Amino acid sequence: MSNPADIIARLMRELTASAEDHPCPAGFSTVDDIRVELRMAYTRNASSRAYDLFRRGLLERKAHQFKAKTGQCHKAYVYKPVSPYRSIREASEGLFAHQADTVPKGWVRVVDYCLSIRVSDVALRNRIARAGLKPKYYKTPRGIIGLHQNAYYKKTELDRLFAKR
């Protein structure tokens, strides 16, 4: 049997072991780091958000072993942003832009076109209805709300509606 003082010293070393014993891989962030970066109140919220971003292809995930303050070894996931994003926060903010459709050049929304020619949207919508123009729908981001289907019309066809005769 070993000396009791040696046993106690070894137990104290294991109990006071910190995260430096199993450092996080370079470039990866723990869920607690993500919580701080995204300014979330609870770790469980950050964990759910990180998993959601991982499922959507914005983060890379890796299993990582770490030692808790009790000395117990655990496995948890660590996350890293996928390029072109440099941080978790940037990836989180770019979620909707990442999933949005690209609108082809020459297609405009009714509201944007109304501002450019200084006509009310009601007048423009009436002319569109009389001309029988059909819109194309694209998913585009609308602030923090998310993606929405927006109607786009060909700019040349709208120009033709207001051509001087």
N, C-alpha and C positions, 0 to 999 in steps of 0.2 A: 504494500500500500504506500502511496506517495505521502509526502509531507502535507498536512492540511493547509499550511500557508501557501504552498505551490498550487494546490487545487483552487483556493480562493482567489489567488492572483490570476490564474488562467481564466476563471469565470468572470472576474472583473474586466479583463482585457476583452473578452468576447462581448460582454454587456455594453462596454463603452466603445465598441467598434462603431465606426461611423460609415457614411456613404462612400468615403474615400477608399474603403476596402473593395468596393465594386463600383467604380466610377461609371457614369453614363457614357456611352460611346460618343465620339466627337460629332457634333452637328445635330445630335438628337436631343429632344427635350422630354422631361418627365411630365406626368399629368399635373403635378403641382406647379411646375414651371409654366405650363400652358394656362393653368388657372390664373396665375399672376399676370401673364402676358395678355390674356383676353379679358382681364378685370372681372373675373367671376367670383361669386361669393363662396361656392362650395366645389370641392374636388370632384364630386360625382357629376356636377354639371359640365365641368371641363372634360371629364372622361367621356361623357356622352357626345359632346361636341367634337372632340378629337376623333372618336370612332366614326361619326357621321362624315367628317371631312375625309377620313381614310377611305370609307366606302365610295365616296364620290370621286376619288382619284387625286385629291389635292395633297394628301400626306402619305408618307411611307411609314410603315409600322414594323417594329421589331420587338421580340420578347427579350426582356432584360432581367437578370437576377440582381437583387439588392438585399441589403441587410437592414431590417427595421431597428428601431431604437431598443426593442426588447432583446435583440440579438438573433431573432428568428430570420432565416433566409426566405425571401419571397420572390416570385416572378411577377413582373408587371410589364406593360407595354410602354415603349418610348416611341416618340414620333418625330419625324423630320419632314419639312416641307419639300414638295417636289418642284423642280424648276418649271416655270420661271419665277416662282415665289421664293423669297429669301427668308421669310419669317412665318410663323404660324398665324400671326395677326393679319399679315398681308394675304395669306391663303384664305383665311376666314372671310375677309372683306371682299375678296375676288371670287367668291363662290358663285354668285349669280352671273357675273360676267363670263365665267368659265363655261357655264352651261347654256348661255344665250346663243340664239341663232345669229348668223351674220347676215345682215340685210344687204342685198346687192346694190351696187351704185346705181343711182337713178330712180330709186324707189323712196317715197316720202310718206309721212303720216299727214292726215288732214290738218291737224293743228299746226304742224311745222310749216306746211305750205300756206296756210292762212296768214301766218305772221309775215311770210316773205312777200306776199302780194297785197297785204292789207285789206283783206275781205273777211267777213264774218264766217265762222265755220258753218252756220246754218245755211247761208247762201251757197257755199261751196258744196255742202251735202245735198242740197236740192238739185244743183246742176249735175252732180254725180249720179243721183237717182234718175234724172231725166235722160241722161246719156247712157245709162245702163252699164256703167263701169263696174267691174268686179275686182274686189281687193284680193291681195295675197296676205296671209297671216303669218307673222313671225313671232317667236318667243323672244321678248326683249326685257331687260331688267327695268323695274320701276322702283327705284330707291331701295329701302330696306324691306319693302313688302315682299319682293320676290320677282319671279318671272311671270309675264302676262302675254297673252296673245294680243298683238296689235295689228290693226289693218293698215296695209301699205298700198299705195297706188303709184303707178308709173308716172313720173314727173312730166314726161312729154305729153301724156294723155290729158293731164290736168292743165298743162299750158294751152293745149288745143281748146279747152272749154272757155278760156278767157282770151282767146285771140281776137284782135280787133277785126271786124268784118267790113 
